[in-house]
């Protein structure tokens, strides 16, 4: 496939250097994307660059993921209002290994194909590079005037908070430029890709290659992704949406994509999945015919949850969603794991009850008014039970005097009480 054409219809090109498409049509080309290693997991803000590498490999080219171990110790001033915390080598190495495992779900690193992906860390070629050698070999080729003209530098220097920019950060674009030069020399890399905020840093690299090697290198950047309301993509009330389940559960990950707006779903399904143009057009027709069924959001959530986690995690997330929003049963509730259960009921009122007392059995009316004050009074509970408005573990409670014991516990620890249609309470036995 034509890589540039593929990215164009997906809405993933903001700018590209003249000659880029011709280079890619001429021969198999190596390209890299830099990844910030300041955490041991990628978040969905990284996914645009990762998907660019995925499409690049699908088009027969060779993707290189560069973990910025050295540049991560410096901090990129682009789009930042303050200097970042610097990391030590042990943390960077740990983060690199974790990130590679996640990237392996998108890229083929292990085959013997000529375009198998590579993972590199710029700390490996920067750690022994003496400062005097660096400024003599590299610094002399790029003028201060050239560096000052970059938007990332101008914005920081004109920042109203008057924080300014340290020399450490100012040197960032020179270091990133050297990364491109190093990969040009050692990996035959001719193209660097990234977000539109990286254009200045990337073109510093192409200029450095031109001045030192007399070579030609290229740049391609994608738009910065936002939500349709203009707010930042990938952020929720609880922070970033991570790819690692330790930080964002598969259920919460699935729900993020399921709940995007119709307008965003139409853009995101192009950017964050490998679905073809015709299939996406077909789903859009379904959406237009029955927007209430949200086929775009459902397919987007399915594709990306399966890609980042697994088909099994996707199925569990769908079943877990039915617990809150569908007609799920006690059997469904008992099938989901503890991690998903807690993610589904994150934020609902929780009460601790005695497992020892449950072993002996507790009357439902006593449990839900005294042990766990789901109801303010026994009379109110009895009345709602009579009208069919109380459930334990998704099963209607027909008798307020029914005995609840440890056999009711989910995962040996939890009871789910439901008052009316939407009011849930989690009882935790300990």
N, C-alpha and C positions, 0 to 999 in steps of 0.2 A: 504494500500500500504506500501511497505518497504521504509521508509523515506530516508535512506542512499542511496539505489539504485536509488531512484527518483532524489536525488541531484547529484548523479554521472553522470547520462546520461544528466543532464542539465548543466554539467560543473561547479557545484557550490560547489565542495569540494576541498580545498587546502590541508587540513590536518585534521586528527581526532585522538583522543586518543584511544589506543587499548581498546577493550571492549565496545566501544560506541554502535556499531550496535547490539551487543548481549543484551545490556541493553534495547534498544528500541524494540527489538523483544520479550523480556521477559514480559513487562508490560507497561501500560500507564505511560508515563514519563513526568515530567515538565521540560521545558527548557526556558532559558531567553536570550534575546538580549538587550544590553544597547543602549539607544538612547540619543544623545547629545541634551540638551534642550536650546541651546544658541539662538534659533530663535523660533518664534511662528508658524513655518511651517517646515515640512520635505522638503528636496529636493531629487532629484532622486538618489543622492549618498546614501541615507538611504534605498533605495528600495530593495537592495539585502538582507539586514537583515530582512526587513519586509516580503519579499517573502519567506525567510527561515521559518519564523514563520507561514506564511500562509500554506506552504506545511506541516509543522509540525502538524498543527491542522487538515489538511485534512487527515493526516496519523493516526488520532485518538489520538494524544498526546495533551498535555496542554501547550499552549504558554504563556509566561510572557514577557510583554514589560516593561523594566525598564527605566524610565526617570531619567537621572542622575542629579537630583537636587543638591545633595551634591558634587558629583564629577565634576559637571558643574561649581561649585564655585572654584574648584581647577585647573582643566585643565589637559587633558591627553597629556603627552609629545610625545606619539607615532606619528611618521611621521610629527611632528611639528618642526619648526625651532625657534619658539619664544613662549613665554608664552601668553596665551589668556587673554582676559578681563574677569573679574569675575562679576557675576550677583547677583542682590538682590533677596530676596524671592518672592516679589510681581511679579516680572518679570518672575521668574521661574514657579510660579503657573499658570500665564496666559498662558505661553508657553505650560505647561503640558496639560491644557484643550484643547488647539487648536490642539496639536499633537494627543490627544486621538480621537478627531473627525475624523481626517484623517485616523488613524489606523483602526477605525471602518468600513471603506470601504473594508478592507482586512481581518479583524479578527472578529470572533463572540465573543463579550463580554457579551451579554445580555441573551443568552439562559440558560436553566437550565441543559444543557449537562455537564457531568463530566469533559469534556475538554474545557469548556468555557474559553476564554482568560482572563488574569488579567493584569491590569496596576498598577504598583507600582512606588514609587518615593523614592530613597534612602535618600533623605533629611529627610524623616519621621523617619528613625531609626538612622540617624547620628546627627540630630540637638541637641539632649540632651545627646549625648555620650561625657562624659568629656574626655579631652585630656589625663589626667593621667590614666584613666581607659582603654582608647583605647591602649595606648602604653604598658600597663601592660598586658592586656588580649590578645591583638592581635599581637602587635609589637614583643613580645619576641619569637614568633613562627617562624618568617621569618628572616633569617640573612641578614646583609648588603651585604655579598658576593653573596648570592642568587639573591638579587635585582640588584646588579651591573652587573650581568652576562646577564641580559635581553638586547635584541637588541635595544629596544626603549631607554634605558638608555645609552648604549654604544654609539649609534649614536649621541645623544644630547651632550654627554660629549666630543666627538671627533669632534664636529661641528667646521668648519673652522672659523665661525664668532666669536668664542670664547664667545658666549653668556652664556654658562654654563647651569646649571639647578638649580632652587631654591629648597629648601627643600619641599616647597608646592607641586611642581610637582613630586619630588622624592617619596613623600608619596602616589602618585596617585595609584600605583599598589597595595599597601597595602589596600587602601580604596576599590578598585574594588574587591580585594580578599575577603575582609570582606562582600561585597555585596553578593557574591556567598555563603559564609558561612551562612549569615543571611537567604537567600532564601532556602538554604539547610535545615536549622533548622525549619523555619516557614512555608515554602510552599512545602517542600519535593522536592525541585528542584535538579536534578542530572546532568544537562547538561547546559553549557553556550556556546552560538554560537556568532560568529562575523566575522569581516574581518581578514585576515591573519596577519595584523599589531597588532591584539589584542592577539595573541597567548601567548605572555609573561605574559600579565595581567591575562588572563584566567587560565593559568596553575599555577599562584601564588594562585588563588582561590582553585584549586583542591588540591594543596599542603597544604594550610591552613586547608581545610576540613579533609585531611588525618591526619594532626598533632594534631588537636584539638578534632576531633570527632572519629578518627579512621575509617572514612567513605570513600566511593569511589564515586568520581564524575568525570565527563567527559568533554571533550572539542571538538568542531568541528568548523573549520573556513573555510570560502570561499575565493577564490582568490580576490585580489583587481582588480576591473574592470577598464580596460583602453580601449581606442579606438585602432583600428587596426594600426593606424599610431604612436602609442605609447604615444599620448597626453592624458591628464586627462579626464576621463569620466565625463559627467554632467556639464561641463563648456561651456559657450558660450561667445561671445564677451561682452555680457551685464552681465555676471556673472552666478550664479547658475540657474539651471532650477528647480523651486519650484513647490510643489504640490498645494499651495494656489493660487487661481486665482488673488488675489490682487498683487502678485509679478510676476507670469508668467500666461498669459491668456491661457485659454484652446486651443485657436488657435495656439499660439506660442508653447505650450506644444506638441500639435499634430504634428506641423511642425518639432520639434526637432527629433521625432522618425521617421517621414516620410523621413527625409533627411540623415539618417545614411547610411554608406556604406553597400554594399552587404555583405561583410565579417562580419561587426558588427551586421547587422540585423539577420544573421544566429545564432550568439551567443546570442544576446539580447532576441530573441523570446523564447529561452529556459529559460533564467534567469528571465525575467520580465513578463511572462504570465503563466497562468495555463493550456495552451493548452497541449494535450497529444502528445506522441512520434509519433504516426501514423499520426495525423493531421499535425504536423510540417513537417514530411517527405513528405507529399502530397504537402504542400505549397512550399517546397524546390524543388520539381519536377517541379512545375509551374514556379518557378524562373529560373531554368535551361533552361526551354523551351522558356521562354520569359522574359529575365532579364530587358528588357526595360519597361515592365509593372509593375515592382517592387512589386510583390505580397507579398513578405516577409515584406517589409517596410510598406505596406498598412495594412496588418493584425496586425503587431506589434503595429502600431500607433492606430489602432482601439481598440485592446484589452486593452491597457494600458490607453488610454484617457477615455474610458468607465469606467474602474475600478477606476481611480483617480477622474474623474469628473462625467460624466453621459452619457447615450446614446444620449440624446438631445444635449449636448455639442459637442459630437463627430460629429453628423450630421451637426451641425452649422459650425464646423471646416472644414468639407469636402466641404460644400457649399461655405464657405469663400475662400477656396483654389481655387475653380473653378473661382472665380472672377479674380484672378491674372493669373491663368494658364490654364483656360478652356474657354468654350464659355458660360459663365453665362449671365443672362439677368438683366435688370433693376429690375425686380420683385425679383430676388435672392438678389440683393444688398439691396433692401428695407427691406428684411426679417431679415437681421442680426442686432444684437444689436450694440449699440454704442461702447461698450468695444471691440467687435470683429472687428468692422470696423477700429478702431484706431490701433488695433494690426496688421491687414492685411496691413495697409498702414503706418506702422511705418517706418520712414526714408524717405518717399517720400516728395517732396517739398510741403509746405503748404502756403496758402495765406489767409489773413483775408479780407472779403468783407462786405459791409454794408447790413444788413438785411432790413433796411428801404428802401434803394435804390432798392433792389430786390422786395420789396413789390409793387413798382410802375412798375417794369419790366425793364430789361436791355438787350440791344441787345447782342447776343452772341459774336460778333466780338469786341464789346466794353468791355465786361466782361473779355474776355480771352487775351486782349492785354493791356488794360488800368487799369481796377480794379484789375486784377490778371494777372501779366505778364507771362502767359504760353507761349505766342508767342512774339518774339521781334518786329514783325510788323504785321499790318493788312493784307498786301499783302501775307505774308507767310501763315497766317492762312487761308485766302480765298482759296489759292492754295491747301492746304492740305484738306480742306473741300470738294473741288471739286473732289479730288481723293479718298474720303471716309476714310480719315485717322484721323478724329476727332470724339470723342464720348463724350457725357455728360451722366453720370450715366449709362454707358454701352450701350447707344443707339446712333447710328450714327447721327451726325449732318449734315443735308443736306443743310441748309441755314444759312450762317454766320449772316444774319439779324434776325434770329429767336429770339423771346423774351424769356428770361429766368427770371422766377419769383420764389416766395417762394414755389409754388406748386412742384417745382423740388427738394426741400430740402429733404435729407434723415435724419430721426430722427429730423426733424425740424431745422437742423443746417448745414448739409454738402452737398457739390456738388463734384462729382468726374469727373474730366476732364481727357481725355486720348488723347495723341498725338502719333500717330503711334500705334504699338502693345504693347510696353513695357514701355512707358513713362507716368506715372500717376502723377496727381497733385490733392491735396485735398484743396478745397475752404471751408473756415469756416465762416459762416455768424454770425455776432454778432452786 
